[in-house]
Amino acid sequence: MVRHRVLLHVDFSAFEDDNAYFLGGRLLFTGRHVRDFGLAMEKIVKKIPTSLWGVASDKLVDLVLNSANGERMPSDLAKTILFYWQRDQLATEIGLQRLMEAAMILEPEKTIGVIDELGLHELVIMLRETVKL
């Protein structure tokens, strides 16, 4: 089965239009299922202990840079990650959120593997529910 996700950046913060929901500047929908990965990644990253932020950041950067699915990366997300990298902020909460979002877009199964390697089993469950792997 092929699953398609549509991601469209919009300038609105929140509103509903028939079956589409615009939240936090992103529209995500697959039929009736509405998912905002940005908000999901925010909740997940908040559960990563700060002592693991550096290791998680390094592993996610490697995963994103070595992905064969680079064409899936939205250009605005790539620019945001570059912005945080230039300021040495990838190992911060917001930097990890953007890295996690990119990693889940490019390599969801490998990203879940990285989080599992870090011993964050509760987050593995949350990530699996997010993408329904």
PyMOL commands that place a pseudoatom at each C-alpha (Angstrom):
pseudoatom trace, name=CA, resn=MET, resi=1, chain=A, elem=C, hetatm=0, pos=[0.000, 0.000, 0.000]
pseudoatom trace, name=CA, resn=VAL, resi=2, chain=A, elem=C, hetatm=0, pos=[1.292, 3.435, -0.912]
pseudoatom trace, name=CA, resn=ARG, resi=3, chain=A, elem=C, hetatm=0, pos=[0.633, 6.267, 1.505]
pseudoatom trace, name=CA, resn=HIS, resi=4, chain=A, elem=C, hetatm=0, pos=[0.839, 9.848, 0.379]
pseudoatom trace, name=CA, resn=ARG, resi=5, chain=A, elem=C, hetatm=0, pos=[1.236, 12.821, 2.660]
pseudoatom trace, name=CA, resn=VAL, resi=6, chain=A, elem=C, hetatm=0, pos=[0.681, 16.337, 1.450]
pseudoatom trace, name=CA, resn=LEU, resi=7, chain=A, elem=C, hetatm=0, pos=[2.616, 19.114, 3.137]
pseudoatom trace, name=CA, resn=LEU, resi=8, chain=A, elem=C, hetatm=0, pos=[1.912, 22.690, 2.164]
pseudoatom trace, name=CA, resn=HIS, resi=9, chain=A, elem=C, hetatm=0, pos=[3.264, 25.733, 3.933]
pseudoatom trace, name=CA, resn=VAL, resi=10, chain=A, elem=C, hetatm=0, pos=[0.633, 28.394, 4.501]
pseudoatom trace, name=CA, resn=ASP, resi=11, chain=A, elem=C, hetatm=0, pos=[0.677, 31.736, 6.303]
pseudoatom trace, name=CA, resn=PHE, resi=12, chain=A, elem=C, hetatm=0, pos=[-2.316, 31.064, 8.539]
pseudoatom trace, name=CA, resn=SER, resi=13, chain=A, elem=C, hetatm=0, pos=[-2.076, 29.984, 12.144]
pseudoatom trace, name=CA, resn=ALA, resi=14, chain=A, elem=C, hetatm=0, pos=[-5.369, 28.081, 12.523]
pseudoatom trace, name=CA, resn=PHE, resi=15, chain=A, elem=C, hetatm=0, pos=[-8.609, 27.633, 10.625]
pseudoatom trace, name=CA, resn=GLU, resi=16, chain=A, elem=C, hetatm=0, pos=[-10.812, 24.918, 9.135]
pseudoatom trace, name=CA, resn=ASP, resi=17, chain=A, elem=C, hetatm=0, pos=[-11.952, 24.693, 5.516]
pseudoatom trace, name=CA, resn=ASP, resi=18, chain=A, elem=C, hetatm=0, pos=[-14.217, 21.709, 4.737]
pseudoatom trace, name=CA, resn=ASN, resi=19, chain=A, elem=C, hetatm=0, pos=[-11.985, 18.623, 5.210]
pseudoatom trace, name=CA, resn=ALA, resi=20, chain=A, elem=C, hetatm=0, pos=[-8.675, 20.492, 5.424]
pseudoatom trace, name=CA, resn=TYR, resi=21, chain=A, elem=C, hetatm=0, pos=[-7.246, 21.817, 8.653]
pseudoatom trace, name=CA, resn=PHE, resi=22, chain=A, elem=C, hetatm=0, pos=[-4.574, 24.482, 8.771]
pseudoatom trace, name=CA, resn=LEU, resi=23, chain=A, elem=C, hetatm=0, pos=[-2.566, 24.413, 11.990]
pseudoatom trace, name=CA, resn=GLY, resi=24, chain=A, elem=C, hetatm=0, pos=[0.686, 26.071, 12.909]
pseudoatom trace, name=CA, resn=GLY, resi=25, chain=A, elem=C, hetatm=0, pos=[1.430, 27.128, 9.342]
pseudoatom trace, name=CA, resn=ARG, resi=26, chain=A, elem=C, hetatm=0, pos=[1.209, 23.626, 7.891]
pseudoatom trace, name=CA, resn=LEU, resi=27, chain=A, elem=C, hetatm=0, pos=[-1.543, 21.755, 6.100]
pseudoatom trace, name=CA, resn=LEU, resi=28, chain=A, elem=C, hetatm=0, pos=[-1.314, 18.001, 6.322]
pseudoatom trace, name=CA, resn=PHE, resi=29, chain=A, elem=C, hetatm=0, pos=[-4.032, 15.644, 5.272]
pseudoatom trace, name=CA, resn=THR, resi=30, chain=A, elem=C, hetatm=0, pos=[-4.543, 12.164, 3.904]
pseudoatom trace, name=CA, resn=GLY, resi=31, chain=A, elem=C, hetatm=0, pos=[-8.230, 11.761, 3.240]
pseudoatom trace, name=CA, resn=ARG, resi=32, chain=A, elem=C, hetatm=0, pos=[-9.941, 12.066, 6.605]
pseudoatom trace, name=CA, resn=HIS, resi=33, chain=A, elem=C, hetatm=0, pos=[-6.736, 11.802, 8.619]
pseudoatom trace, name=CA, resn=VAL, resi=34, chain=A, elem=C, hetatm=0, pos=[-5.213, 15.110, 9.616]
pseudoatom trace, name=CA, resn=ARG, resi=35, chain=A, elem=C, hetatm=0, pos=[-1.735, 15.095, 11.088]
pseudoatom trace, name=CA, resn=ASP, resi=36, chain=A, elem=C, hetatm=0, pos=[0.510, 17.961, 11.936]
pseudoatom trace, name=CA, resn=PHE, resi=37, chain=A, elem=C, hetatm=0, pos=[4.003, 16.514, 12.155]
pseudoatom trace, name=CA, resn=GLY, resi=38, chain=A, elem=C, hetatm=0, pos=[5.403, 19.790, 13.455]
pseudoatom trace, name=CA, resn=LEU, resi=39, chain=A, elem=C, hetatm=0, pos=[3.187, 19.619, 16.535]
pseudoatom trace, name=CA, resn=ALA, resi=40, chain=A, elem=C, hetatm=0, pos=[3.779, 15.892, 16.952]
pseudoatom trace, name=CA, resn=MET, resi=41, chain=A, elem=C, hetatm=0, pos=[7.555, 16.373, 16.791]
pseudoatom trace, name=CA, resn=GLU, resi=42, chain=A, elem=C, hetatm=0, pos=[7.301, 19.175, 19.340]
pseudoatom trace, name=CA, resn=LYS, resi=43, chain=A, elem=C, hetatm=0, pos=[5.560, 16.855, 21.811]
pseudoatom trace, name=CA, resn=ILE, resi=44, chain=A, elem=C, hetatm=0, pos=[8.042, 14.052, 21.159]
pseudoatom trace, name=CA, resn=VAL, resi=45, chain=A, elem=C, hetatm=0, pos=[11.179, 16.184, 21.443]
pseudoatom trace, name=CA, resn=LYS, resi=46, chain=A, elem=C, hetatm=0, pos=[9.972, 17.626, 24.761]
pseudoatom trace, name=CA, resn=LYS, resi=47, chain=A, elem=C, hetatm=0, pos=[10.222, 14.075, 26.138]
pseudoatom trace, name=CA, resn=ILE, resi=48, chain=A, elem=C, hetatm=0, pos=[13.884, 13.634, 25.124]
pseudoatom trace, name=CA, resn=PRO, resi=49, chain=A, elem=C, hetatm=0, pos=[16.126, 14.217, 28.157]
pseudoatom trace, name=CA, resn=THR, resi=50, chain=A, elem=C, hetatm=0, pos=[18.399, 17.232, 27.677]
pseudoatom trace, name=CA, resn=SER, resi=51, chain=A, elem=C, hetatm=0, pos=[21.389, 14.975, 28.393]
pseudoatom trace, name=CA, resn=LEU, resi=52, chain=A, elem=C, hetatm=0, pos=[20.655, 13.162, 25.099]
pseudoatom trace, name=CA, resn=TRP, resi=53, chain=A, elem=C, hetatm=0, pos=[20.106, 16.229, 22.906]
pseudoatom trace, name=CA, resn=GLY, resi=54, chain=A, elem=C, hetatm=0, pos=[23.679, 16.279, 21.582]
pseudoatom trace, name=CA, resn=VAL, resi=55, chain=A, elem=C, hetatm=0, pos=[23.772, 12.559, 20.735]
pseudoatom trace, name=CA, resn=ALA, resi=56, chain=A, elem=C, hetatm=0, pos=[20.276, 12.648, 19.231]
pseudoatom trace, name=CA, resn=SER, resi=57, chain=A, elem=C, hetatm=0, pos=[21.175, 15.698, 17.151]
pseudoatom trace, name=CA, resn=ASP, resi=58, chain=A, elem=C, hetatm=0, pos=[24.350, 14.069, 15.788]
pseudoatom trace, name=CA, resn=LYS, resi=59, chain=A, elem=C, hetatm=0, pos=[22.545, 10.843, 14.871]
pseudoatom trace, name=CA, resn=LEU, resi=60, chain=A, elem=C, hetatm=0, pos=[19.649, 12.655, 13.207]
pseudoatom trace, name=CA, resn=VAL, resi=61, chain=A, elem=C, hetatm=0, pos=[22.007, 14.921, 11.233]
pseudoatom trace, name=CA, resn=ASP, resi=62, chain=A, elem=C, hetatm=0, pos=[23.840, 11.839, 9.945]
pseudoatom trace, name=CA, resn=LEU, resi=63, chain=A, elem=C, hetatm=0, pos=[20.556, 10.170, 9.038]
pseudoatom trace, name=CA, resn=VAL, resi=64, chain=A, elem=C, hetatm=0, pos=[19.247, 13.246, 7.184]
pseudoatom trace, name=CA, resn=LEU, resi=65, chain=A, elem=C, hetatm=0, pos=[22.513, 13.915, 5.335]
pseudoatom trace, name=CA, resn=ASN, resi=66, chain=A, elem=C, hetatm=0, pos=[22.941, 10.282, 4.260]
pseudoatom trace, name=CA, resn=SER, resi=67, chain=A, elem=C, hetatm=0, pos=[19.344, 9.722, 3.185]
pseudoatom trace, name=CA, resn=ALA, resi=68, chain=A, elem=C, hetatm=0, pos=[18.711, 8.600, -0.368]
pseudoatom trace, name=CA, resn=ASN, resi=69, chain=A, elem=C, hetatm=0, pos=[15.319, 10.335, -0.157]
pseudoatom trace, name=CA, resn=GLY, resi=70, chain=A, elem=C, hetatm=0, pos=[16.591, 13.914, -0.141]
pseudoatom trace, name=CA, resn=GLU, resi=71, chain=A, elem=C, hetatm=0, pos=[14.068, 14.982, -2.779]
pseudoatom trace, name=CA, resn=ARG, resi=72, chain=A, elem=C, hetatm=0, pos=[11.317, 14.559, -0.156]
pseudoatom trace, name=CA, resn=MET, resi=73, chain=A, elem=C, hetatm=0, pos=[12.811, 17.305, 2.020]
pseudoatom trace, name=CA, resn=PRO, resi=74, chain=A, elem=C, hetatm=0, pos=[10.745, 20.508, 1.833]
pseudoatom trace, name=CA, resn=SER, resi=75, chain=A, elem=C, hetatm=0, pos=[13.077, 23.384, 0.971]
pseudoatom trace, name=CA, resn=ASP, resi=76, chain=A, elem=C, hetatm=0, pos=[11.796, 25.558, 3.815]
pseudoatom trace, name=CA, resn=LEU, resi=77, chain=A, elem=C, hetatm=0, pos=[12.621, 22.802, 6.320]
pseudoatom trace, name=CA, resn=ALA, resi=78, chain=A, elem=C, hetatm=0, pos=[16.119, 22.398, 4.852]
pseudoatom trace, name=CA, resn=LYS, resi=79, chain=A, elem=C, hetatm=0, pos=[16.675, 26.165, 5.142]
pseudoatom trace, name=CA, resn=THR, resi=80, chain=A, elem=C, hetatm=0, pos=[15.467, 26.119, 8.750]
pseudoatom trace, name=CA, resn=ILE, resi=81, chain=A, elem=C, hetatm=0, pos=[17.855, 23.291, 9.634]
pseudoatom trace, name=CA, resn=LEU, resi=82, chain=A, elem=C, hetatm=0, pos=[20.713, 25.162, 7.937]
pseudoatom trace, name=CA, resn=PHE, resi=83, chain=A, elem=C, hetatm=0, pos=[19.798, 28.287, 9.932]
pseudoatom trace, name=CA, resn=TYR, resi=84, chain=A, elem=C, hetatm=0, pos=[20.033, 26.377, 13.232]
pseudoatom trace, name=CA, resn=TRP, resi=85, chain=A, elem=C, hetatm=0, pos=[23.239, 24.604, 12.144]
pseudoatom trace, name=CA, resn=GLN, resi=86, chain=A, elem=C, hetatm=0, pos=[24.915, 27.945, 11.346]
pseudoatom trace, name=CA, resn=ARG, resi=87, chain=A, elem=C, hetatm=0, pos=[24.085, 29.114, 14.868]
pseudoatom trace, name=CA, resn=ASP, resi=88, chain=A, elem=C, hetatm=0, pos=[25.136, 25.829, 16.528]
pseudoatom trace, name=CA, resn=GLN, resi=89, chain=A, elem=C, hetatm=0, pos=[21.552, 25.263, 17.704]
pseudoatom trace, name=CA, resn=LEU, resi=90, chain=A, elem=C, hetatm=0, pos=[20.746, 21.810, 16.329]
pseudoatom trace, name=CA, resn=ALA, resi=91, chain=A, elem=C, hetatm=0, pos=[21.206, 20.306, 19.794]
pseudoatom trace, name=CA, resn=THR, resi=92, chain=A, elem=C, hetatm=0, pos=[18.497, 22.575, 21.233]
pseudoatom trace, name=CA, resn=GLU, resi=93, chain=A, elem=C, hetatm=0, pos=[14.813, 21.757, 21.608]
pseudoatom trace, name=CA, resn=ILE, resi=94, chain=A, elem=C, hetatm=0, pos=[13.787, 23.655, 18.451]
pseudoatom trace, name=CA, resn=GLY, resi=95, chain=A, elem=C, hetatm=0, pos=[16.762, 22.339, 16.465]
pseudoatom trace, name=CA, resn=LEU, resi=96, chain=A, elem=C, hetatm=0, pos=[15.877, 18.766, 17.419]
pseudoatom trace, name=CA, resn=GLN, resi=97, chain=A, elem=C, hetatm=0, pos=[12.243, 19.366, 16.479]
pseudoatom trace, name=CA, resn=ARG, resi=98, chain=A, elem=C, hetatm=0, pos=[13.229, 20.365, 12.955]
pseudoatom trace, name=CA, resn=LEU, resi=99, chain=A, elem=C, hetatm=0, pos=[15.769, 17.535, 12.643]
pseudoatom trace, name=CA, resn=MET, resi=100, chain=A, elem=C, hetatm=0, pos=[13.186, 15.017, 13.856]
pseudoatom trace, name=CA, resn=GLU, resi=101, chain=A, elem=C, hetatm=0, pos=[10.630, 16.367, 11.400]
pseudoatom trace, name=CA, resn=ALA, resi=102, chain=A, elem=C, hetatm=0, pos=[13.104, 16.065, 8.518]
pseudoatom trace, name=CA, resn=ALA, resi=103, chain=A, elem=C, hetatm=0, pos=[14.261, 12.600, 9.575]
pseudoatom trace, name=CA, resn=MET, resi=104, chain=A, elem=C, hetatm=0, pos=[10.674, 11.354, 9.822]
pseudoatom trace, name=CA, resn=ILE, resi=105, chain=A, elem=C, hetatm=0, pos=[9.875, 12.729, 6.367]
pseudoatom trace, name=CA, resn=LEU, resi=106, chain=A, elem=C, hetatm=0, pos=[12.987, 11.190, 4.790]
pseudoatom trace, name=CA, resn=GLU, resi=107, chain=A, elem=C, hetatm=0, pos=[13.519, 7.962, 6.748]
pseudoatom trace, name=CA, resn=PRO, resi=108, chain=A, elem=C, hetatm=0, pos=[10.742, 7.206, 9.248]
pseudoatom trace, name=CA, resn=GLU, resi=109, chain=A, elem=C, hetatm=0, pos=[11.823, 3.634, 10.029]
pseudoatom trace, name=CA, resn=LYS, resi=110, chain=A, elem=C, hetatm=0, pos=[15.487, 4.577, 10.490]
pseudoatom trace, name=CA, resn=THR, resi=111, chain=A, elem=C, hetatm=0, pos=[14.495, 7.537, 12.666]
pseudoatom trace, name=CA, resn=ILE, resi=112, chain=A, elem=C, hetatm=0, pos=[12.494, 5.247, 14.907]
pseudoatom trace, name=CA, resn=GLY, resi=113, chain=A, elem=C, hetatm=0, pos=[15.562, 2.974, 15.057]
pseudoatom trace, name=CA, resn=VAL, resi=114, chain=A, elem=C, hetatm=0, pos=[17.742, 5.890, 16.196]
pseudoatom trace, name=CA, resn=ILE, resi=115, chain=A, elem=C, hetatm=0, pos=[15.289, 6.786, 18.946]
pseudoatom trace, name=CA, resn=ASP, resi=116, chain=A, elem=C, hetatm=0, pos=[15.130, 3.133, 19.993]
pseudoatom trace, name=CA, resn=GLU, resi=117, chain=A, elem=C, hetatm=0, pos=[18.974, 3.002, 20.152]
pseudoatom trace, name=CA, resn=LEU, resi=118, chain=A, elem=C, hetatm=0, pos=[18.829, 5.931, 22.567]
pseudoatom trace, name=CA, resn=GLY, resi=119, chain=A, elem=C, hetatm=0, pos=[16.607, 3.838, 24.839]
pseudoatom trace, name=CA, resn=LEU, resi=120, chain=A, elem=C, hetatm=0, pos=[13.571, 6.093, 24.431]
pseudoatom trace, name=CA, resn=HIS, resi=121, chain=A, elem=C, hetatm=0, pos=[11.012, 3.321, 24.010]
pseudoatom trace, name=CA, resn=GLU, resi=122, chain=A, elem=C, hetatm=0, pos=[8.003, 5.495, 24.908]
pseudoatom trace, name=CA, resn=LEU, resi=123, chain=A, elem=C, hetatm=0, pos=[8.947, 7.834, 22.064]
pseudoatom trace, name=CA, resn=VAL, resi=124, chain=A, elem=C, hetatm=0, pos=[9.291, 4.878, 19.670]
pseudoatom trace, name=CA, resn=ILE, resi=125, chain=A, elem=C, hetatm=0, pos=[5.653, 4.043, 20.380]
pseudoatom trace, name=CA, resn=MET, resi=126, chain=A, elem=C, hetatm=0, pos=[4.613, 7.669, 19.838]
pseudoatom trace, name=CA, resn=LEU, resi=127, chain=A, elem=C, hetatm=0, pos=[6.529, 7.870, 16.533]
pseudoatom trace, name=CA, resn=ARG, resi=128, chain=A, elem=C, hetatm=0, pos=[5.007, 4.614, 15.291]
pseudoatom trace, name=CA, resn=GLU, resi=129, chain=A, elem=C, hetatm=0, pos=[1.535, 5.961, 16.079]
pseudoatom trace, name=CA, resn=THR, resi=130, chain=A, elem=C, hetatm=0, pos=[2.360, 9.200, 14.258]
pseudoatom trace, name=CA, resn=VAL, resi=131, chain=A, elem=C, hetatm=0, pos=[3.265, 7.465, 11.001]
pseudoatom trace, name=CA, resn=LYS, resi=132, chain=A, elem=C, hetatm=0, pos=[1.306, 4.229, 11.478]
pseudoatom trace, name=CA, resn=LEU, resi=133, chain=A, elem=C, hetatm=0, pos=[4.221, 1.991, 10.477]
for i in range(1, 133): cmd.bond("trace and resi %d" % i, "trace and resi %d" % (i + 1))
show_as sticks, trace
zoom trace
